[in-house]
Amino acid sequence: AQSVTQLDSQVPVFEEAPVELRCNYSSSVSVYLFWYVQYPNQGLQLLLKYLSGSTLVKGINGFEAEFNKSQTSFHLRKPSVHISDTAEYFCAVSDQTGANNLFFGTGTRLTVIP
Amino acid sequence: DGGITQSPKYLFRKEGQNVTLSCEQNLNHDAMYWYRQDPGQGLRLIYYSQIVNDFQKGDIAEGYSVSREKKESFPLTVTSAQKNPTAFYLCASSMSRGQGYEQYFGPGTRLTVT
């Protein structure tokens, strides 16, 4: 079975500062990795995903993430945040055995301070 | 525009009543999913369906039921057996239950049971 740990439940950061949201996973098989964003009272939107290939993945809205197999991590980064980035961010994994079920972390609330 | 619609956005029910949440997609996706979201717990899978007339239980299926009579529709019934039904419910779909396909999410239904 897979599990996902998002160590920081809340991350406050000043506007135009860099941010890193941490995600670690546990799995006995190879996985695919995803980051989703959720704005208040809305559904989830995919930011980026890692399936294979380059370990540095670029997504929408200037976000990127790096897959580190040895550390079982998939941290999300943005070099300069905007007020509009204030939202909940979820890391998720699915295994490569043919199923497509996602296992989600508990989320990180990013608050950008003007 | 293609997408997933969930209705209604807010739903109020008395304890002991069954309630059905609607989910419709026009993306021509084969697979559909229902998740429950509670504060601080991320998303948990209730049911999923790969094809019409077939569905499987997820991690927290007790007290819920689904049907998949049409490819574009996957309604969720919250029964009176569900002990704590108040939550935010999200429907999703993906092209296939194959490997690594992105899940697209609807806007969600917030259910309050009193």
Interface residues (C-beta under 8 A of the other chain):
Chain A: V4 S9 Y32 F34 Y36 N41 Q42 G43 L44 Q45 L46 K49 L51 F90 S94 Q96 G98 A99 N100 N101 L102 F104 G105 T106 G107
Chain B: I4 Q6 K9 A31 Y33 G40 Q41 G42 L43 R44 L45 Y48 G58 L90 A92 S94 S96 R97 G98 Q99 G100 Y101 E102 Q103 Y104 F105 G106 P107 G108 R110
